[in-house]
Amino acid sequence: MAFTNTTPNTLGLLERFSLCRFSDALTRFGVNMKIARMTSVLSAMSNDQLNQIGVKRSEISQHAEMLIEGETSNK
């Protein structure tokens, strides 16, 4: 009988843990999508435009990450 009394509590804990992991994964996916979009936008810019904002073509991916992570940390 003790097993049946603890089963709902254990299942509830597992469900919350699983939901939390899913939520974290979804958040990471969203951030990664934003970084990919920002990288695409920066890559489409001309060298002159990149020079105006102080970014070298080889630094595009790092700059995109910095922009998006800065945006999400300000929320």
C-alpha positions in Angstrom: 0.0 0.0 0.0 2.8 2.4 0.7 3.9 2.2 -2.9 0.5 3.4 -4.2 0.6 6.3 -1.8 4.0 7.6 -3.1 3.4 7.0 -6.8 1.4 10.1 -7.5 4.0 12.3 -5.8 6.8 10.6 -7.7 5.0 11.0 -11.0 4.2 14.6 -10.3 7.9 15.3 -9.6 8.9 13.5 -12.8 6.3 15.4 -14.8 7.6 18.7 -13.5 11.2 17.8 -14.1 10.4 16.7 -17.6 8.4 19.9 -18.3 11.2 22.0 -16.9 13.7 20.3 -19.2 11.4 20.7 -22.2 11.0 24.4 -21.4 14.7 24.9 -21.1 15.3 23.1 -24.4 12.6 25.2 -26.1 14.2 28.4 -24.8 17.7 27.3 -26.0 16.1 26.5 -29.4 14.6 30.0 -29.6 17.9 31.7 -28.7 19.8 29.6 -31.3 17.2 30.5 -34.0 17.7 34.2 -33.2 21.5 33.8 -33.4 21.1 32.1 -36.7 18.9 34.9 -38.1 21.3 37.6 -36.8 24.2 35.7 -38.4 22.4 35.6 -41.7 21.6 39.3 -41.6 25.1 40.3 -40.7 26.5 38.0 -43.5 24.3 39.7 -46.0 25.8 43.1 -45.2 28.5 44.5 -47.4 32.1 44.9 -46.1 31.6 48.7 -45.9 28.5 48.2 -43.8 30.3 45.8 -41.5 33.2 48.2 -41.2 30.7 51.0 -40.1 29.6 48.8 -37.2 33.1 47.7 -36.4 32.7 44.0 -37.3 35.1 41.9 -39.4 33.5 39.2 -41.6 35.4 36.6 -39.6 33.8 37.9 -36.4 30.2 37.7 -37.6 29.1 34.6 -35.6 30.7 35.9 -32.4 29.1 39.3 -32.9 25.7 37.7 -33.5 25.9 35.7 -30.3 26.9 38.7 -28.3 24.0 40.8 -29.7 21.4 38.1 -29.0 22.7 37.1 -25.6 22.9 40.7 -24.6 19.3 41.1 -25.7 18.1 38.1 -23.7 20.0 39.0 -20.6 18.3 42.4 -20.4 14.9 40.9 -20.1 
